[in-house]
Amino acid sequence: GDVYCWESRWTFVLVAPVDAVMLACPGSVLTVLFGADYDRMATPVRILALGVLVNVLFGFNGITVDSLNKVKLIIGRQVIALVFNVAACAVLIPYFGATGAAIATSSSLLCINLTASLLLSQQTGITPHNLKLFAVACGFAVSVAVGLAVHSVPMENVLRIALVGAVTVTVCTALSYLLSSRSERRAIKTAVGSRLTTLVFHHLFHPTT
């Protein structure tokens, strides 16, 4: 359970900057990548970002259920998700187009995560309830709010994207680190130190030409 919660929290930290940008300023991202004509797709992108947020907040429930190697559980949750997605698409897309497709997809992610979490709780006792992850998610919400607040401030799209991403990285990483136990902090410092040493060694002894 502890490993599951730790992995879920730090995975959220890794995904948070991208998701925050997609929630706070999707129009800026679409304009930079594809041009101003695609700005009208901001709403579907924002809805899809909500789906991704839900998926990450629930953690590795689906993978963990599949690792139990119980065929009925694996097939059952996939069939439920498929049926729900097809039905949602059939109902929403004719009326709402791309926005309807985004709603159907995000709703399907919520459905499959609720199903997987229920199965995981029944089989192992592991639940998605994670107060530390909730605290980091609150920091994420603040970062998105900052991004939405500066949306009306005139600035380059790239700068706006960088600002939202930087605020989110700082807030979520700091919160997750502060909420980590001493052993977790030592492991993080060791891993980061080892990685930096490897990079420095490679730069010194194997310089690029």
C-alpha positions as CSV (number, residue, x, y, z in Angstrom):
1,G,0.0,0.0,0.0
2,D,2.8,2.5,0.9
3,V,4.7,1.8,-2.4
4,Y,1.4,2.2,-4.3
5,C,0.7,5.6,-2.7
6,W,4.3,6.8,-3.2
7,E,4.4,5.8,-6.9
8,S,1.0,7.4,-7.4
9,R,2.0,10.7,-5.8
10,W,5.3,11.1,-7.7
11,T,3.7,10.0,-11.0
12,F,1.2,12.8,-10.4
13,V,4.1,15.2,-9.9
14,L,5.6,14.2,-13.2
15,V,2.4,14.6,-15.1
16,A,1.1,17.7,-13.3
17,P,3.0,20.4,-15.3
18,V,1.7,19.2,-18.7
19,D,-1.8,18.7,-17.4
20,A,-1.8,22.1,-15.7
21,V,-0.8,23.8,-19.0
22,M,-3.6,21.9,-20.8
23,L,-6.1,23.0,-18.2
24,A,-5.0,26.6,-17.8
25,C,-4.0,27.6,-21.3
26,P,-4.9,25.0,-23.9
27,G,-5.5,27.7,-26.5
28,S,-1.9,28.9,-26.1
29,V,-0.6,25.3,-26.6
30,L,-2.7,24.7,-29.7
31,T,-1.7,28.1,-31.2
32,V,2.0,27.4,-30.7
33,L,1.8,23.9,-32.1
34,F,-0.7,24.2,-34.9
35,G,-1.6,27.8,-35.4
36,A,-4.3,30.3,-34.3
37,D,-7.0,28.4,-36.3
38,Y,-6.9,25.6,-33.8
39,D,-7.6,27.8,-30.8
40,R,-11.3,26.8,-31.0
41,M,-10.4,23.3,-29.9
42,A,-9.3,24.5,-26.5
43,T,-12.5,23.3,-24.8
44,P,-12.1,19.6,-25.9
45,V,-8.5,19.7,-24.9
46,R,-9.3,21.0,-21.5
47,I,-11.9,18.3,-21.0
48,L,-9.4,15.6,-22.0
49,A,-6.9,17.1,-19.6
50,L,-9.5,16.6,-16.8
51,G,-9.8,13.0,-17.8
52,V,-6.0,12.6,-17.6
53,L,-6.1,14.2,-14.2
54,V,-8.6,11.7,-13.0
55,N,-6.7,8.8,-14.4
56,V,-3.5,9.9,-12.6
57,L,-5.1,10.7,-9.3
58,F,-6.5,7.2,-9.1
59,G,-3.0,5.8,-9.4
60,F,-1.9,2.4,-10.9
61,N,-5.2,0.7,-10.1
62,G,-5.7,-0.9,-13.5
63,I,-2.1,-2.2,-13.8
64,T,-2.3,-3.6,-10.2
65,V,-5.6,-5.4,-10.9
66,D,-4.1,-6.9,-14.1
67,S,-1.0,-8.0,-12.1
68,L,-3.3,-10.2,-10.0
69,N,-3.5,-12.4,-13.1
70,K,-7.2,-13.0,-12.7
71,V,-8.6,-13.2,-16.2
72,K,-12.3,-12.5,-15.3
73,L,-11.3,-9.3,-13.5
74,I,-9.1,-8.2,-16.4
75,I,-11.8,-8.9,-19.1
76,G,-14.6,-7.6,-16.9
77,R,-13.2,-4.2,-16.3
78,Q,-12.2,-3.8,-20.0
79,V,-15.6,-4.8,-21.2
80,I,-17.3,-2.3,-18.9
81,A,-15.0,0.5,-20.1
82,L,-15.6,-0.4,-23.7
83,V,-19.4,-0.6,-23.5
84,F,-19.5,2.7,-21.5
85,N,-17.2,4.5,-24.1
86,V,-19.2,3.3,-27.1
87,A,-22.5,4.3,-25.5
88,A,-21.2,7.7,-24.4
89,C,-19.7,8.4,-27.9
90,A,-22.9,7.3,-29.6
91,V,-25.0,9.7,-27.5
92,L,-22.7,12.7,-27.2
93,I,-20.8,13.0,-30.5
94,P,-23.9,13.6,-32.8
95,Y,-24.9,16.6,-30.6
96,F,-21.6,18.1,-29.4
97,G,-19.0,16.9,-31.9
98,A,-15.4,17.1,-30.7
99,T,-16.5,18.3,-27.3
100,G,-18.8,15.4,-27.0
101,A,-16.0,13.0,-27.9
102,A,-13.8,14.6,-25.2
103,I,-16.6,14.2,-22.6
104,A,-17.1,10.6,-23.6
105,T,-13.4,9.8,-23.3
106,S,-12.9,11.5,-20.0
107,S,-16.1,9.9,-18.6
108,S,-14.8,6.5,-19.7
109,L,-11.5,7.1,-17.9
110,L,-13.5,7.9,-14.8
111,C,-15.6,4.8,-15.2
112,I,-12.7,2.4,-15.8
113,N,-10.8,3.9,-12.8
114,L,-13.8,3.6,-10.5
115,T,-14.2,0.0,-11.6
116,A,-10.5,-0.8,-11.2
117,S,-10.4,0.8,-7.8
118,L,-13.4,-1.1,-6.6
119,L,-11.9,-4.4,-7.8
120,L,-8.5,-3.5,-6.3
121,S,-10.1,-2.7,-2.9
122,Q,-12.0,-6.0,-2.9
123,Q,-9.1,-8.1,-3.9
124,T,-6.2,-6.5,-2.0
125,G,-7.6,-3.8,0.4
126,I,-5.7,-1.1,-1.4
127,T,-7.7,2.1,-2.0
128,P,-7.0,5.3,-3.9
129,H,-7.4,7.3,-0.8
130,N,-4.1,9.1,-0.3
131,L,-4.0,12.2,1.9
132,K,-0.5,13.1,0.7
133,L,-1.6,12.9,-2.9
134,F,-4.6,15.0,-2.1
135,A,-2.4,17.7,-0.6
136,V,-0.2,17.7,-3.8
137,A,-3.4,17.8,-5.9
138,C,-4.5,20.9,-3.9
139,G,-1.1,22.5,-4.8
140,F,-1.8,21.6,-8.4
141,A,-5.2,23.2,-8.2
142,V,-3.6,26.4,-7.0
143,S,-1.1,26.3,-9.9
144,V,-4.0,26.0,-12.4
145,A,-5.8,28.8,-10.7
146,V,-2.7,31.0,-11.1
147,G,-2.5,30.0,-14.8
148,L,-6.2,30.9,-15.3
149,A,-5.6,34.2,-13.5
150,V,-2.8,35.3,-15.8
151,H,-4.6,34.2,-18.9
152,S,-5.9,37.7,-19.5
153,V,-2.5,39.2,-19.0
154,P,-0.9,40.1,-22.3
155,M,2.1,37.9,-22.9
156,E,3.6,35.6,-25.5
157,N,2.0,32.1,-25.6
158,V,5.3,30.4,-25.0
159,L,5.9,32.5,-22.0
160,R,2.5,31.8,-20.6
161,I,3.0,28.0,-21.1
162,A,6.4,28.2,-19.4
163,L,5.1,30.2,-16.5
164,V,2.2,27.8,-15.7
165,G,4.6,24.8,-16.1
166,A,7.2,26.3,-13.9
167,V,4.8,27.2,-11.1
168,T,3.3,23.7,-11.2
169,V,6.7,21.9,-11.1
170,T,7.8,24.0,-8.2
171,V,4.7,23.7,-6.1
172,C,4.0,20.0,-6.7
173,T,7.6,18.9,-6.3
174,A,8.1,20.9,-3.2
175,L,4.9,19.6,-1.6
176,S,5.6,16.0,-2.5
177,Y,9.1,16.2,-1.1
178,L,8.0,17.9,2.1
179,L,5.4,15.2,2.6
180,S,7.9,12.4,2.1
181,S,9.2,10.4,5.0
182,R,12.9,10.6,6.0
183,S,13.7,7.3,4.2
184,E,11.9,8.6,1.1
185,R,13.9,11.8,1.1
186,R,17.2,9.9,1.5
187,A,16.3,7.7,-1.4
188,I,15.4,10.7,-3.5
189,K,18.7,12.5,-2.6
190,T,20.7,9.3,-3.4
191,A,18.9,8.8,-6.7
192,V,19.4,12.5,-7.8
193,G,23.0,12.5,-6.6
194,S,23.8,9.4,-8.5
195,R,22.2,10.7,-11.6
196,L,24.0,14.0,-11.4
197,T,27.3,12.2,-10.8
198,T,26.8,10.1,-13.9
199,L,26.0,13.1,-16.0
200,V,29.0,15.1,-14.8
201,F,31.3,12.1,-15.3
202,H,29.9,11.5,-18.8
203,H,30.4,15.2,-19.7
204,L,34.0,15.3,-18.4
205,F,35.2,12.1,-19.9
206,H,33.0,11.7,-22.9
207,P,32.5,15.2,-24.2
208,T,30.5,15.7,-27.3
209,T,32.2,16.5,-30.5
